[in-house]
Amino acid sequence: GAKWFSGAKLNFAENLLRYRDDSIAIKFYGEDHVYRELTYTQLYIEVEKFAAALKGIGVQKGDRVVAYMPSISETVVAFLASASIGAIWSSCSPDFGVNGLIERFAQIKPKVLILCDRYYYNGKEINVVNRLSNILKKIRSIKNVVLINYPGKKHIKFIKNKGIKFEFWKNIKKLKPKKLEFKRFDFDHELAILYSSGTTGKPKCICHRSGGVLLQHLKEHQLQSEIKENDNVFYFTTCGWMMWNWLISSLASKA
């Protein structure tokens, strides 16, 4: 029943986006040799656009936004946009089968699903969008799908599900940025839902909170790992493991 820093307010995303210059925020290397860089300014603008898109489809504080994504820069943008407006993030890696995803996401009744159409592993292109219909049948709370094509690729064709609103990342990128107002939330406001491994029964929800995650990660990065401004930080992880969240928080140290 302990309450930490009661009365303190913060916005997790604001702390990761407070640098807005031309230094590099993200370097993305795809297995298929796609390379992309995003500066802190570019990252901020992309988060602005995606946050506006989430608001436009009715996402509010406390709504769950889930992602079935490889570790690409668009996943970072979506996470920060979700956090910026007080929504609760949860992500699974596409190497999880559909049943593994449904076991996790069905528990938290998400409003929005963010999906990449494919990913690459061991030289193979693996179709993800063909799993969509099954996911939507099993998780009825999902009313909106944001579809992302893998960087440098065209969309894989798919059949739209009736009653679901679809938005495409390429259309969101065309939007004019709307000023991002970082509303401050309670220190213990929910940030993200992660899961146990599922080795004993179904995976169990574990809710992580904004202030605690930010302080813990800054401590581990700056004090224990000696991460400094403009350092390159790499962790080999999927978006289905807590080390992905740990990696993204290194933006708060301007790495």
Salt bridges, closest charged atoms under 4 A:
GLU14 OE1 - ARG184 NE 2.81
ASP21 OD2 - LYS254 NZ 2.44
ASP32 OD2 - LYS153 NZ 3.50
GLU46 OE2 - ARG36 NH2 2.67
GLU46 OE2 - LYS173 NZ 2.81
ASP63 OD2 - LYS111 NZ 2.89
GLU74 OE2 - ARG36 NH1 3.27
ASP117 OD2 - ARG118 NH2 3.08
ASP117 OD2 - HIS155 ND1 3.84
GLU125 OE2 - ARG118 NH1 3.47
ASP186 OD1 - LYS9 NZ 2.56
ASP188 OD2 - LYS3 NZ 3.07
GLU190 OE1 - HIS189 ND1 3.57
GLU190 OE2 - ARG209 NH1 3.67
GLU229 OE2 - LYS254 NZ 3.70
